[in-house]
Amino acid sequence: MENSFHTIDRLKSLLIYPKESKNTEIKGWLDLQNNQHHKEILVKAVLAVANTGGGHIIIGLTEINGKMECAPNMPANLSQYSQDIINNILAGYSNPSLHCEVFHISNPSGLIYPIINV
């Protein structure tokens, strides 16, 4: 089993050169408290990554002029991106329920992004 230091280093590397692949999805900021459609976007992304054998979902980025940057409408705090909240959302849509780990990782410029480990 991978220890948490290696996990954090690997997740930080995802923010240095973020790009989508079959194992990595990138989504803008999602309102997981009040927007049912955003919850569905998250669930679809998690299921897609799970169906490829696992990977990551990075929240809060968008492509601007060919470069991944912080998406507009960054929330004041990231409490809605807790592991419990995300797993509770997944439990309502998937059977059997998936369990994901959620990390809040800072990029080289110091901005913090939630990364879901599927």
N, C-alpha and C positions, 0 to 999 in steps of 0.2 A: 504494500500500500504506500502511496506517495505521501511524504510528510508535508505539513502545511507550508513550510518555507519554499519547497519546490513548487507547490501549487501556486503560491502568491507570485513567485518569479515567472512562472509560465503564463499566468493571467496578465501580469504587467506587460509581458512581451506582446500580448494580443492588442494592447493599446498603443504600442510604439508604431506598428505598421498594421492598422486594422483593415481587414478585408474579409468579404464574405466568401465562404466555401461551402461544400456540402456539410461540413461539421461546425461552421460558424455562421450565425445569423446576426445581423446588425439592425437594430430598430431605433427609431427616434424615441423621445420621451413619451411614455405611455401613462395615462391617468388610470391607475389600477384601483382607485377608490370609487370613482364616479362614472366611469365610461365602460359600459358593457362591451362595446365594439373593441376597445383597447385590450380588454381582458381576453377576448377571442383572438386577437392578433397575437398576443403572448402565447396562448395555448397552442395555436397552429404552429408557431415557431418552435416551441418546445417539442411538439409531436414530430415535426419534420426532422429536427436534430436527433431525437431519440430513435427515429426510424433509420438513421444512417449509422447507428451504433454509439451515439453520444457525441457531445461536443459542447459548444458554448453559445450563449446569446449575450451580446453586448447591447446594453440599453443606453440611449442618449447620444448617439452619433448619427450623422447624416452626411451624404456626399454633396460637397459644394465645389464646383469647378474641378472635378476629378480627385478631390482630396477629402478624406473623412475628417469632419469637424464636429464640434459640439452642436447638437440640434437645438433649434429654438425652443423656448418655453421650458427651460430647465427648472425643476421644482426647487423651492427654497430649502427643502430637506428631502432626504431619500428614504424616509421611514416607510413609505408605501412599497418600497422594494425590499422588504425584509424576507427572509427565508420562509417564515411562517405564513405571511400573506401570500406569497407566490405559490407555496405548496397547497394552501387552502383553495386558491383559484383553480389550480390544476385538479384537485380532488373533485371539484364540481363538474369537470368536463371529461375526465379520462377514467376508464375502468379496465384494468386495475389502475389505481392512482399512481402517478409518477411522483418520485421524491427527488428534488433538485437541491443543490447547495447554491447559496447566493453569497457573493463576495462583493464588497465595495472597494474598488481598486483605483488608485490615483494614476493618472497619465503623467508623462514627463513634465507637463506644465502645471501640475498640481490639481487639476480638475478630477473629481471622483465620479466614477461610473459603476453602476451595478453590472456584474457579470454573473450569469446563471450557468452553472456547471450541470449539464444534463447527463 
